[in-house]
């Protein structure tokens, strides 16, 4: 009997589906437990796989998996930010609060199967784990996001310009901590209007952090 050529038309879709499940599962686990606290084997077990090297097979290392999460989410965020940025520009609303809205609202919209803002949580844990540079490694592929960040930088007050990266980190902590509170605090079961109010309050606080006067003395 002649050898048959393997039918990859079925295997490839299943493989891609498994890869996507691993990405989404890893994102949620990393967000909840931390980057370093989650083992690669734990992620495979969480999707019901008996293959102890399933992450290695589909991605390689944990760093490769983190990169895959970023590359999976960022195009979706970029497209949504472009839409929101266009709307704000049309209405001449490019103040700090609106720019933060354009930047963060797509992350507010994203939720995992448990209804949690898993990507925002993942990014927060990524920074805590000292791996924030991985996000920067794909920066050049997303010009709209970079444009938004550049516009925020341009709005910084004199003497505070040199602190932009540090203040962006502080602003990110404010918003991501708020999303964590929305997901796990008493507001988790509150009406959506209250959760949105809390989120927009966080944007205002983040804007204030970015726009505070610079210098090493209090006025």
C-alpha positions as CSV (number, residue, x, y, z in Angstrom):
1,X,0.0,0.0,0.0
2,X,1.4,3.4,-1.0
3,X,2.2,5.8,1.8
4,X,-0.4,8.6,2.3
5,X,0.6,12.2,2.6
6,X,-0.4,13.5,6.1
7,X,-3.6,15.6,6.0
8,X,-2.5,18.8,7.6
9,X,-5.7,20.6,6.8
10,X,-7.2,19.2,9.9
11,X,-4.2,19.2,12.2
12,X,-3.3,22.9,11.5
13,X,-6.7,24.4,12.6
14,X,-6.6,22.2,15.7
15,X,-3.0,23.3,16.4
16,X,-3.9,26.9,16.0
17,X,-6.9,26.5,18.3
18,X,-4.8,24.9,21.0
19,X,-2.2,27.7,20.6
20,X,-5.0,30.3,21.1
21,X,-6.3,28.5,24.2
22,X,-2.8,28.4,25.7
23,X,-2.3,32.2,25.0
24,X,-5.6,33.1,26.6
25,X,-5.2,30.7,29.5
26,X,-1.6,31.9,30.2
27,X,-2.7,35.5,30.1
28,X,-5.4,34.9,32.7
29,X,-3.1,32.9,35.0
30,X,-0.3,35.4,34.7
31,X,-2.7,38.2,35.5
32,X,-4.1,36.4,38.6
33,X,-1.0,34.8,40.0
34,X,2.0,36.6,38.6
35,X,4.5,35.8,35.8
36,X,7.0,34.0,37.9
37,X,4.5,32.1,40.0
38,X,2.9,30.3,37.0
39,X,4.8,27.3,35.6
40,X,4.5,26.3,32.0
41,X,3.2,22.9,33.0
42,X,0.5,24.6,35.0
43,X,-0.8,26.3,31.9
44,X,-0.9,23.0,30.0
45,X,-2.8,21.4,32.8
46,X,-5.3,24.3,33.0
47,X,-6.4,23.6,29.4
48,X,-6.6,19.9,30.1
49,X,-3.5,18.7,28.2
50,X,-1.5,15.7,29.4
51,X,1.5,16.8,27.3
52,X,3.9,18.3,29.9
53,X,5.9,20.1,27.1
54,X,2.9,21.6,25.3
55,X,4.2,25.2,25.8
56,X,7.6,24.2,24.5
57,X,6.1,22.6,21.5
58,X,3.9,25.5,20.5
59,X,6.0,28.5,21.7
60,X,9.4,27.6,23.2
61,X,10.2,29.3,26.5
62,X,8.1,31.4,28.9
63,X,9.6,34.5,27.3
64,X,8.4,33.3,23.9
65,X,4.9,32.7,25.3
66,X,4.8,36.2,26.8
67,X,5.8,37.6,23.4
68,X,3.0,35.6,21.8
69,X,0.5,37.1,24.2
70,X,1.6,40.6,23.3
71,X,1.5,39.9,19.6
72,X,-2.0,38.4,19.9
73,X,-3.5,41.4,21.8
74,X,-1.6,44.4,20.4
75,X,-3.1,44.4,16.9
76,X,-6.6,44.4,18.3
77,X,-5.7,47.2,20.7
78,X,-4.0,49.2,18.0
79,X,-7.1,49.0,15.7
80,X,-9.4,50.1,18.5
81,X,-7.1,52.9,19.6
82,X,-6.9,54.2,16.0
83,X,-10.7,54.3,15.9
84,X,-11.0,56.2,19.2
85,X,-8.1,58.5,18.3
86,X,-9.7,59.5,15.1
87,X,-13.0,60.3,16.9
88,X,-11.2,62.4,19.5
89,X,-9.2,64.2,16.9
90,X,-12.3,65.0,14.9
91,X,-13.9,66.5,18.0
92,X,-10.6,68.3,18.9
93,X,-10.4,66.4,22.2
94,X,-6.7,65.6,22.6
95,X,-6.2,66.7,26.2
96,X,-4.6,64.3,28.6
97,X,-7.8,62.7,29.9
98,X,-9.1,61.9,26.5
99,X,-5.7,60.6,25.3
100,X,-5.6,58.3,28.4
101,X,-9.2,57.2,27.5
102,X,-8.0,56.3,24.0
103,X,-5.1,54.4,25.4
104,X,-7.0,52.5,28.2
105,X,-10.5,52.1,27.0
106,X,-9.7,49.1,24.7
107,X,-8.2,47.4,27.8
108,X,-11.4,48.1,29.7
109,X,-13.4,46.5,27.0
110,X,-11.2,43.4,26.9
111,X,-12.3,40.6,29.3
112,X,-11.5,36.9,29.7
113,X,-14.0,34.1,30.2
114,X,-14.3,35.0,33.8
115,X,-15.2,38.6,33.0
116,X,-11.9,39.9,34.2
117,X,-9.6,42.4,32.5
118,X,-6.9,39.8,32.0
119,X,-4.7,41.6,29.5
120,X,-4.5,44.7,31.8
121,X,-3.7,42.4,34.7
122,X,-1.1,40.6,32.6
123,X,0.7,43.9,31.7
124,X,0.7,44.9,35.3
125,X,2.3,41.6,36.4
126,X,4.8,41.9,33.5
127,X,6.0,45.2,34.8
128,X,6.1,43.9,38.4
129,X,8.2,40.9,37.2
130,X,10.8,43.3,35.7
131,X,9.9,42.2,32.1
132,X,8.4,45.4,30.9
133,X,11.0,45.7,28.2
134,X,9.3,42.9,26.3
135,X,6.3,45.2,25.6
136,X,8.8,47.8,24.3
137,X,10.3,45.3,21.9
138,X,7.2,45.3,19.7
139,X,6.6,49.1,19.9
140,X,7.6,49.9,16.4
141,X,4.8,47.8,14.9
142,X,2.1,49.9,16.5
143,X,2.4,53.5,15.3
144,X,-1.0,54.7,16.5
145,X,-0.2,53.7,20.1
146,X,3.2,55.4,19.8
147,X,1.4,58.5,18.4
148,X,-0.9,58.6,21.5
149,X,2.0,58.2,23.9
150,X,3.9,61.0,22.0
151,X,0.9,63.3,22.3
152,X,0.8,62.7,26.0
153,X,4.5,63.4,26.3
154,X,4.0,66.7,24.5
155,X,1.4,67.8,27.1
156,X,3.8,67.3,30.0
157,X,4.6,70.5,31.9
158,X,8.0,72.1,32.0
159,X,10.4,70.5,34.4
160,X,8.4,67.3,34.4
161,X,9.2,66.2,30.9
162,X,12.2,64.2,32.0
163,X,10.0,62.2,34.3
164,X,7.7,61.1,31.6
165,X,8.5,57.3,31.7
166,X,8.3,57.2,35.5
167,X,5.0,59.1,35.5
168,X,3.6,56.8,32.7
169,X,4.4,53.9,35.0
170,X,2.6,55.6,37.9
171,X,-0.4,56.4,35.7
172,X,-0.4,52.7,34.5
173,X,-0.4,51.5,38.2
174,X,-3.4,53.8,39.0
175,X,-5.5,52.5,36.1
176,X,-4.5,48.8,36.3
177,X,-5.0,48.8,40.0
178,X,-8.5,50.2,39.5
179,X,-9.3,47.5,36.9
180,X,-8.1,44.9,39.5
181,X,-10.4,46.5,42.1
182,X,-13.3,46.3,39.6
183,X,-12.6,42.7,38.9
184,X,-12.0,41.6,42.6
185,X,-13.5,44.2,44.9
186,X,-17.1,44.9,45.9
187,X,-17.7,46.7,42.6
188,X,-17.4,43.4,40.8
189,X,-21.1,42.8,41.4
190,X,-22.0,46.5,41.2
191,X,-23.9,48.0,38.2
192,X,-21.8,48.6,35.1
193,X,-22.4,52.3,35.5
194,X,-20.6,52.3,38.9
195,X,-17.7,50.3,37.4
196,X,-17.4,52.8,34.6
197,X,-17.4,55.7,37.0
198,X,-14.6,54.1,39.0
199,X,-12.6,53.6,35.7
200,X,-13.1,57.2,34.6
201,X,-12.1,58.4,38.0
202,X,-8.9,56.5,37.6
203,X,-8.2,58.2,34.2
204,X,-8.7,61.6,35.9
205,X,-6.2,60.7,38.7
206,X,-3.8,59.3,36.1
207,X,-4.0,62.5,34.1
208,X,-3.4,64.6,37.3
209,X,-0.3,62.4,38.0
210,X,1.1,63.1,34.5
211,X,0.3,66.8,34.5
212,X,1.5,67.7,38.0
213,X,4.1,70.5,38.2
214,X,7.7,69.4,38.1
215,X,10.7,70.4,40.1
216,X,12.1,69.3,43.5
217,X,10.3,71.8,45.7
218,X,6.7,72.1,46.7
219,X,4.9,75.4,45.8
